[in-house]
Amino acid sequence: MFYEWLSGFADDYQVFNLFNYISFRTGGATLTSMLIAFIFGPRLIRVLRMRQGKGQPIREDGPESHIIQKAGTPTMGGLLILVSMVVSILLWGNLHNPYLWIVLLVTMSFGLIGFIDDYLKVSRQNPKGFSGKIKLILEFLIASIAVYAFSHISATEANHGGMGLALPFFKNTLINLGFFFIPFGCIVIVGASNAVNMTDGLDGLAIVPVMIAAASFSAIAYLVGNAVYAPYLGVPYVPGTGEITIVLGSLIGAGLGFLWYNAPPAMVFMGDTGSLALGGALGSSAVATKHEIVLAIIGGLFVLEMVSVIVQVASFKLTGKRVFRMAPIHHHFEKKGWAEPTIVIRFWIIAVILAMIGLSTLKLR
């Protein structure tokens, strides 16, 4: 909105030329969403506490400390993140950019799925929510539309196959997956969404790695969408993806505001409303920028959480034995006696290390 209103005055007033710079608008989006989250966080928490009564139902098979410490904490705090993001994006984004709208719509659609799931959990006081199969079907449907749109736009604007898979550490290398790019992209988006969901089990555990990954991909989106930097680095040039930086910047700001209330001991949980939406934002950003494999590196913590669940389930079904004391893996360390803040901070450190490795692929080619 600011971009459309104020950039037109750049010829007459030099100061308005700032709105033509993605970096300036990203900074504005980050600060705006953070302030919105700070200001409206307490009000939303009060409303959620009044409406939800007992708060988010706690898993009976979970760590014993959760039943004592986390019972009664309201959920659906992801609403604070999503509202802050939407307002900020509408104010600072280029609303004519298709990539911005696709990533935003994936984020909001996944957030809506999570909201319905959270609502059912709270209203029924049952931690299972609604059918996992229905959730996956809806997520794959949304993701397939988004991936098709990405491939169509990139094929048209960049004049190259929109179905290409870029390989890290190799310059200007695209493997044409053809039709299989759509299911591949769907797996990336849905997998990222559910992996973040799996990680969201301790106060502050998910939101900080999400912000770290968002910061990494904001840099990637800016570089991939830049006609000068992309050829210099040997990465696929995808015009228009730089605007995704605005979306991710608003996510970082909203995440910082949410963390203020989610820091241990949490006043509110993001719930599936937040975790599914944020994972969807990361996954769709990776597909748009053709850095799907790099997402697996930068978001390696989320991958580890997801894999721990898969291994645990497969092992128990095949052998009747569990590999971990409890899955996802952060609960395994809780069962071993690690303090919650110790697990959270160490996982943050891992997320930073993985982000640095992922970003290094931009230059090591």
C-alpha positions as CSV (number, residue, x, y, z in Angstrom):
1,M,0.0,0.0,0.0
2,F,2.8,2.4,0.9
3,Y,4.6,1.3,-2.2
4,E,1.7,2.1,-4.5
5,W,1.0,5.4,-2.8
6,L,4.4,6.9,-2.1
7,S,6.9,5.5,-4.7
8,G,5.2,7.6,-7.4
9,F,6.4,10.7,-5.7
10,A,10.0,9.7,-5.9
11,D,10.7,12.0,-8.9
12,D,9.5,15.0,-7.0
13,Y,10.6,14.1,-3.5
14,Q,13.8,12.1,-3.1
15,V,12.9,10.7,0.3
16,F,10.0,8.7,-1.3
17,N,12.5,6.8,-3.4
18,L,13.2,4.7,-0.3
19,F,9.9,2.9,-1.0
20,N,11.4,1.5,-4.2
21,Y,14.0,-0.4,-2.2
22,I,13.0,-3.9,-1.0
23,S,15.5,-3.6,1.9
24,F,13.8,-0.5,3.3
25,R,10.3,-1.9,3.0
26,T,11.4,-5.2,4.6
27,G,12.8,-3.2,7.6
28,G,9.5,-1.3,7.8
29,A,7.5,-4.5,7.6
30,T,9.5,-6.1,10.3
31,L,9.1,-3.2,12.7
32,T,5.4,-2.8,11.9
33,S,4.5,-6.4,12.6
34,M,6.6,-6.5,15.7
35,L,4.8,-3.4,17.1
36,I,1.4,-4.8,16.3
37,A,2.2,-8.1,18.1
38,F,3.6,-6.2,21.1
39,I,0.6,-3.9,21.4
40,F,-2.2,-6.4,20.8
41,G,-0.6,-9.5,22.4
42,P,-2.0,-8.9,25.9
43,R,-5.5,-8.2,24.7
44,L,-5.6,-11.3,22.5
45,I,-4.2,-13.5,25.4
46,R,-7.0,-12.2,27.7
47,V,-9.6,-13.0,25.1
48,L,-8.2,-16.5,24.4
49,R,-8.0,-17.2,28.1
50,M,-11.6,-16.2,28.7
51,R,-12.9,-18.1,25.7
52,Q,-10.9,-21.3,26.1
53,G,-11.3,-21.8,29.9
54,K,-9.0,-24.7,30.5
55,G,-6.7,-23.8,27.6
56,Q,-4.9,-26.2,25.3
57,P,-5.4,-29.9,26.3
58,I,-2.1,-31.5,27.3
59,R,-1.1,-35.0,26.0
60,E,-1.6,-37.5,28.8
61,D,1.4,-39.5,27.6
62,G,3.6,-36.4,27.5
63,P,6.2,-35.4,30.1
64,E,4.7,-35.2,33.6
65,S,5.9,-31.6,34.1
66,H,3.8,-30.4,31.2
67,I,0.5,-31.5,32.9
68,I,1.5,-29.4,35.9
69,Q,3.2,-26.4,34.3
70,K,1.4,-25.9,31.0
71,A,-2.2,-26.8,31.9
72,G,-4.5,-23.9,31.4
73,T,-2.3,-22.0,29.0
74,P,-4.3,-20.7,26.1
75,T,-3.5,-21.7,22.5
76,M,-4.2,-20.2,19.0
77,G,-1.6,-17.6,19.7
78,G,-0.7,-18.0,16.0
79,L,-3.5,-15.6,15.4
80,L,-1.3,-12.8,16.8
81,I,1.4,-13.7,14.3
82,L,-0.9,-14.0,11.3
83,V,-2.8,-10.8,11.9
84,S,0.5,-8.8,12.5
85,M,1.9,-10.3,9.3
86,V,-1.1,-9.6,7.1
87,V,-1.4,-5.9,8.2
88,S,2.3,-5.4,7.8
89,I,2.5,-7.0,4.3
90,L,-0.5,-5.1,3.1
91,L,1.2,-1.8,4.2
92,W,4.7,-2.5,2.9
93,G,4.4,-5.0,0.1
94,N,4.1,-4.5,-3.6
95,L,0.5,-5.8,-4.0
96,H,1.0,-6.4,-7.7
97,N,3.6,-9.1,-7.1
98,P,2.2,-12.6,-7.6
99,Y,4.8,-14.3,-5.4
100,L,3.9,-12.2,-2.4
101,W,0.2,-13.2,-2.7
102,I,0.9,-16.9,-3.3
103,V,3.1,-17.2,-0.2
104,L,0.7,-15.1,1.9
105,L,-2.3,-17.2,0.8
106,V,-0.5,-20.5,1.5
107,T,0.4,-19.1,4.9
108,M,-3.2,-18.0,5.7
109,S,-4.8,-21.2,4.3
110,F,-2.5,-23.4,6.4
111,G,-3.2,-21.1,9.4
112,L,-7.0,-21.6,8.8
113,I,-6.5,-25.4,8.8
114,G,-4.6,-25.1,12.1
115,F,-7.2,-22.8,13.6
116,I,-10.0,-25.3,12.9
117,D,-7.9,-28.0,14.4
118,D,-7.1,-25.9,17.5
119,Y,-10.7,-24.9,17.9
120,L,-11.8,-28.6,17.9
121,K,-9.1,-29.5,20.4
122,V,-10.2,-26.7,22.8
123,S,-13.9,-27.1,22.4
124,R,-13.7,-30.9,22.9
125,Q,-10.8,-30.8,25.3
126,N,-9.2,-33.5,23.2
127,P,-5.6,-33.1,22.0
128,K,-6.3,-35.0,18.8
129,G,-8.3,-32.3,17.0
130,F,-9.8,-33.5,13.7
131,S,-8.8,-36.2,11.2
132,G,-5.1,-36.1,10.2
133,K,-6.1,-37.5,6.8
134,I,-8.4,-34.5,6.1
135,K,-5.7,-32.1,7.2
136,L,-3.2,-33.7,4.8
137,I,-5.7,-33.7,1.9
138,L,-6.4,-30.0,2.4
139,E,-2.7,-29.1,2.8
140,F,-1.7,-31.0,-0.4
141,L,-4.6,-29.4,-2.3
142,I,-3.5,-25.9,-1.3
143,A,0.2,-26.7,-1.9
144,S,-0.5,-28.2,-5.4
145,I,-2.2,-25.0,-6.5
146,A,0.7,-22.9,-5.1
147,V,3.4,-25.0,-6.8
148,Y,1.6,-24.9,-10.1
149,A,1.3,-21.2,-9.9
150,F,5.0,-20.8,-9.0
151,S,6.1,-23.0,-11.9
152,H,3.8,-21.2,-14.4
153,I,5.0,-17.7,-13.3
154,S,8.7,-18.6,-13.2
155,A,8.6,-20.3,-16.6
156,T,7.0,-17.2,-18.1
157,E,9.0,-14.4,-16.4
158,A,12.4,-16.1,-16.2
159,N,12.1,-17.7,-19.6
160,H,13.3,-21.1,-18.3
161,G,11.5,-24.3,-17.3
162,G,9.5,-23.6,-14.2
163,M,9.7,-27.3,-13.3
164,G,13.4,-27.2,-12.6
165,L,15.1,-28.3,-9.3
166,A,18.2,-26.3,-8.4
167,L,21.1,-28.1,-6.8
168,P,23.1,-26.4,-4.1
169,F,26.9,-26.2,-4.5
170,F,26.5,-26.3,-8.3
171,K,26.3,-23.1,-10.5
172,N,23.3,-22.6,-12.7
173,T,22.2,-26.2,-12.4
174,L,18.5,-27.0,-12.9
175,I,17.2,-30.5,-13.2
176,N,14.0,-30.6,-15.1
177,L,11.5,-32.7,-13.1
178,G,8.6,-32.1,-15.5
179,F,5.2,-32.9,-14.0
180,F,6.9,-34.5,-11.0
181,F,7.9,-31.0,-9.8
182,I,4.4,-30.4,-8.6
183,P,4.2,-33.4,-6.2
184,F,7.8,-32.7,-5.2
185,G,6.9,-29.1,-4.3
186,C,3.8,-30.2,-2.5
187,I,5.9,-32.5,-0.3
188,V,8.3,-29.7,0.5
189,I,5.5,-27.3,1.5
190,V,3.4,-29.8,3.5
191,G,6.5,-31.4,5.0
192,A,7.8,-28.1,6.2
193,S,4.5,-27.2,7.7
194,N,4.1,-30.4,9.6
195,A,7.8,-30.4,10.6
196,V,7.4,-27.0,12.3
197,N,4.2,-28.4,13.9
198,M,6.2,-31.3,15.4
199,T,8.8,-28.9,16.7
200,D,6.3,-26.8,18.6
201,G,6.3,-28.7,21.9
202,L,8.3,-26.5,24.3
203,D,8.1,-22.8,25.2
204,G,9.9,-20.8,22.5
205,L,11.3,-23.9,20.8
206,A,9.7,-23.5,17.4
207,I,9.4,-19.7,16.9
208,V,13.1,-18.9,17.1
209,P,14.3,-21.5,14.6
210,V,11.4,-20.4,12.3
211,M,12.7,-16.8,12.5
212,I,16.2,-17.9,11.9
213,A,15.1,-19.8,8.8
214,A,12.9,-16.9,7.7
215,A,15.9,-14.5,8.0
216,S,18.0,-16.9,5.9
217,F,15.3,-17.2,3.2
218,S,14.7,-13.5,3.1
219,A,18.3,-13.1,2.1
220,I,17.9,-15.9,-0.5
221,A,14.7,-14.5,-1.9
222,Y,16.4,-11.1,-2.3
223,L,19.4,-12.5,-4.1
224,V,17.5,-14.9,-6.3
225,G,15.2,-12.1,-7.4
226,N,18.0,-9.7,-8.2
227,A,19.2,-9.5,-11.8
228,V,22.8,-8.6,-10.7
229,Y,23.4,-10.9,-7.7
230,A,21.7,-14.1,-9.0
231,P,24.1,-14.5,-12.0
232,Y,27.1,-13.5,-9.9
233,L,26.3,-16.2,-7.3
234,G,25.3,-18.8,-10.0
235,V,21.8,-19.3,-8.6
236,P,18.7,-19.4,-10.7
237,Y,17.4,-15.9,-11.4
238,V,13.6,-15.8,-10.6
239,P,12.3,-12.3,-11.2
240,G,9.8,-11.1,-8.6
241,T,10.8,-13.4,-5.7
242,G,12.6,-10.5,-4.0
243,E,9.2,-9.4,-2.7
244,I,8.9,-12.6,-0.6
245,T,11.5,-10.8,1.6
246,I,8.7,-8.5,2.7
247,V,6.6,-11.5,3.8
248,L,9.5,-13.1,5.7
249,G,10.5,-9.8,7.2
250,S,6.9,-9.4,8.6
251,L,7.1,-13.0,9.9
252,I,10.3,-12.2,11.8
253,G,8.8,-9.1,13.4
254,A,5.6,-10.9,14.3
255,G,7.6,-13.8,15.7
256,L,9.7,-11.5,17.9
257,G,6.5,-9.9,19.3
258,F,5.0,-13.4,19.9
259,L,8.2,-14.6,21.5
260,W,7.7,-11.9,24.2
261,Y,4.6,-13.8,25.4
262,N,5.8,-17.3,24.4
263,A,9.1,-17.1,26.3
264,P,9.2,-19.6,29.3
265,P,6.9,-19.8,31.1
266,A,4.7,-19.2,28.1
267,M,1.6,-17.0,28.4
268,V,0.2,-18.4,25.2
269,F,1.0,-21.2,22.7
270,M,1.0,-20.6,19.0
271,G,-0.9,-23.8,18.4
272,D,-1.5,-25.4,15.0
273,T,-2.8,-22.0,13.9
274,G,0.8,-20.7,14.0
275,S,3.0,-23.7,13.4
276,L,1.2,-25.0,10.3
277,A,1.1,-21.4,8.8
278,L,4.7,-20.6,9.5
279,G,5.9,-23.9,8.1
280,G,3.8,-23.3,5.0
281,A,5.4,-19.9,4.6
282,L,8.9,-21.4,4.8
283,G,8.1,-24.2,2.4
284,S,6.4,-22.0,-0.2
285,S,9.3,-19.5,0.0
286,A,11.7,-22.4,-0.7
287,V,9.7,-23.6,-3.7
288,A,9.3,-20.1,-5.1
289,T,13.1,-19.4,-4.9
290,K,14.1,-22.9,-6.1
291,H,16.0,-23.6,-2.9
292,E,14.0,-26.6,-1.7
293,I,17.1,-28.7,-0.9
294,V,18.6,-25.7,1.0
295,L,15.5,-25.6,3.1
296,A,16.3,-29.1,4.3
297,I,19.7,-27.8,5.5
298,I,18.6,-24.5,7.0
299,G,15.5,-26.2,8.5
300,G,17.5,-29.3,9.5
301,L,16.2,-29.0,13.1
302,F,12.6,-29.4,11.8
303,V,13.7,-32.3,9.7
304,L,15.3,-34.0,12.7
305,E,12.0,-33.6,14.7
306,M,10.0,-35.0,11.9
307,V,12.4,-37.9,11.3
308,S,12.4,-38.8,15.0
309,V,8.6,-39.3,14.9
310,I,8.8,-41.4,11.7
311,V,11.6,-43.6,13.1
312,Q,9.7,-44.0,16.4
313,V,6.5,-45.0,14.8
314,A,8.2,-47.3,12.3
315,S,10.3,-49.0,14.9
316,F,7.4,-49.6,17.2
317,K,5.2,-51.1,14.5
318,L,7.9,-53.3,13.1
319,T,9.7,-54.4,16.3
320,G,7.5,-53.3,19.1
321,K,10.4,-51.3,20.5
322,R,10.9,-47.6,20.8
323,V,14.1,-45.9,19.6
324,F,13.5,-42.8,21.7
325,R,12.0,-42.5,25.2
326,M,9.4,-40.2,23.5
327,A,9.0,-38.5,20.2
328,P,9.4,-35.8,18.8
329,I,13.0,-35.8,19.9
330,H,12.8,-32.8,22.2
331,H,10.6,-34.9,24.5
332,H,13.3,-37.6,24.5
333,F,15.7,-35.2,26.1
334,E,13.0,-34.1,28.6
335,K,12.6,-37.7,29.6
336,K,16.3,-38.0,30.1
337,G,16.2,-35.2,32.6
338,W,17.3,-32.2,30.6
339,A,15.7,-28.9,31.8
340,E,13.3,-27.3,29.3
341,P,15.4,-24.1,28.8
342,T,18.5,-26.2,28.2
343,I,16.8,-28.1,25.4
344,V,15.3,-24.9,23.9
345,I,18.6,-22.9,23.8
346,R,20.7,-25.8,22.5
347,F,18.2,-26.4,19.7
348,W,18.4,-22.7,18.9
349,I,22.2,-23.0,18.6
350,I,21.7,-26.0,16.3
351,A,19.3,-23.9,14.2
352,V,21.9,-21.1,13.9
353,I,24.6,-23.5,12.8
354,L,22.4,-25.1,10.2
355,A,21.4,-21.7,8.8
356,M,25.0,-20.7,8.4
357,I,25.7,-23.9,6.5
358,G,22.7,-23.4,4.3
359,L,23.6,-19.8,3.5
360,S,27.1,-20.9,2.6
361,T,25.7,-22.8,-0.4
362,L,25.1,-19.5,-2.0
363,K,28.9,-18.9,-2.4
364,L,30.3,-22.4,-2.4
365,R,29.5,-23.2,-6.0
